[in-house]
Amino acid sequence: MMFGSRLKSTMVERDKALPGRDSRPFTVPARHAVLDTPLEGPWPEGTQVVYLAMGCFWGAEKTFWQTPGVVTTAVGYQGGYTPNPTYEETCSSLTGHTEAVLVAYDPAKLSLDELLRTFWESHDPTQGYRQGNDLGTQYRSAFYWTTDEQRDAYLASKTAYQAALDKAGFGAITTESRPAEDAGTFWYAEDYHQQYLKKNPAGYCPDHGTGVACPIGVGVLYGTGVKAE
């Protein structure tokens, strides 16, 4: 067992992660509290899904349910080892998961440029295992794609945004990025976390954005040969 600052700044090893359980230990609502769409699908034909993390998932989810073209959002745990984790377990940094947000969207109504611009500008992707005063590996920035187009758009936008951050005096982007299948199952969070800021309008929702604009039209960089790190 690890304690203190080491736990918050060091990713747990697989063999030291919490064991979890075989089934979900709580209920998840069937429908979105704001959009009134299915939280776990099925969604309309053509809907695409991406998973991302921007620190505390309450504010991150609200950002995306307010984004035109989004079909549904949900909060959960992803990128670690523990099956069917609880919020308390994830907050211990002993599951290896991020506080993740599922974003299901209509690509005919929401471009990847706009989705990624919202992602980059709504948090500080240079902070490693933290966002502001929220410390822990579960608060890391992450982007887990489900299509090659999402991957290419992510890599192009990262290059463009890093250049903008460099000019503003920020450090290197630390966002974890990989295919969603490599990040593993998106484990839905407890009922009370889903659309938390709809249910608790005065709830915790810090703004960790850098104030640096992500360049518009990053799509022009697609196909430039940028490779995944």
Salt bridges, closest charged atoms under 4 A:
ASP36 OD1 - ARG31 NE 2.91
GLU40 OE1 - ARG24 NH2 3.05
GLU61 OE2 - HIS32 NE2 3.91
GLU89 OE2 - ARG21 NH2 2.71
GLU114 OE1 - ARG117 NH2 2.27
ASP148 OD1 - ARG151 NH1 3.50
ASP152 OD1 - ARG151 NE 3.02
GLU176 OE1 - ARG140 NE 2.55
GLU176 OE2 - ARG178 NE 2.66
ASP191 OD1 - LYS199 NZ 3.24
GLU229 OE1 - LYS158 NZ 3.01
